[in-house]
């Protein structure tokens, strides 16, 4: 090629790169100008970014900076021009909040139906709008927002006041919500709810605080009058609060006091205490649930009744508790699987198989367990679609995808993810897999996985279960002797292979290592001059993470299930959650008290099955991978001879 032509091409490419860099700098400067309120600079930068792929973001910032003065035509014009961006819906939500606060009800009612991302604040504004415009049914509909354990937005308060004024909020309704808030431990919300009682029904707020702060002292002193409902409800709250941490310590108090409560109150109290006992794996749990007969148990209480029955292998109780759940809850995969197990345990194999057969076609923890019950190993469906190059290039040119990729490359991950998710709305399986491949090629692994995970009929498990960095990982797997499929299953759940991932509690990198754990393992490996920033380096993170995982696995008798729970919640807890005798791994996983850890463990072990299949390992069912958990009388001891290990530090 002519040297002159090569030089021109080189200069053109350099100019393009420089322009792109300048645009990126201008965009970041525009964001900072908006945040600092420097609207003049924002407007200057906006002119320089006209025609840029991220121009809608600058336009959005400009409108938001003067939203109170923006006319409907300006706002609607932006939303129409940018309907393919999540910014359109975001601006509509921002505008609706302003309209609601300023009681511009005609405009609010016209725009609210088009909002995709509805929330409670805007829903209450919508009910306010309907009430103001003479819709008599709106106030009654507002009552559904009253029954919440959480603090509700200010936009709901006028509705609650209207309910009270119009006699639509009864004393029983106030007690019902008060119970919800106290069950959730939301004492500050309970205080607010108490304001809705008539004067003769007042709750002694200072005693409420004492019951929350030190329930044992409250129960010792009994500073309330049990002849009043307020006194009895606070006493039940104190008992429940104490049972949350020490179920058996609450029992003597209740045995002494229970005769002074109505039958309904006794059943309610037993139900609350039983819930906390179940989470502590207390052997008295089913007995306490039995004493709650007549109480209307929530789906949460019934779920823990099932779990307590599973640990005792009481299949009749398992079946009965599931049958008492709401229809929506019964249809969850967990309760379909365990209902079938209960049926089979009682010799009803045909109806059990009828439940497992459709469940086994679902690609998740319970689907895999169901497949195992039918004698199959949950495999990977054949790849029914692979995106072509022309399809991939066309997807990359889609404006919404271009915006998402540009934001991702600028490390603006929050905006990039929001833009990407919005772009996926309405995509069919084929489009989802094309988009997932686009993300994979840009090393945007979490988006590739999450997008491929959404397909219903067409599948590509090489995208659902990506395995980047295998060339690096093989060295650490070989050195530690860990199961590669299990390690990948854990990383997929921990970080979705995002190297810069950081959790709310400070864990970092692919394997989400806590700072103290990282330092401890670094010392064991002889890494000199270790710095926390090194945790985000690929090699360092995998070295530290795999060695710590191996350490935990060895301390927990080589049981991957226990080690997975320990990696998330700490080894002491993983050990404490066992039963006195050996227990089926699936039951151990189901009865983990922490919702986050339970879901984490199930997903990691489920992932490992699929990765093992992808890696050509010997096929193991999920039930085989879960194994049998050694009982409390087994040999597991936390920490061995090294009490400085993170595995052995107090939790």
Order of alpha helices (4+ residues) and beta strands (2+ residues): alpha-alpha-alpha-alpha-alpha-alpha-alpha-alpha-alpha-alpha-alpha-alpha-alpha-alpha-alpha-alpha-alpha-alpha-alpha-alpha-alpha-alpha-alpha-alpha-alpha-alpha-alpha-alpha-alpha-alpha-alpha-alpha-alpha-alpha-alpha-beta-alpha-alpha-alpha-beta
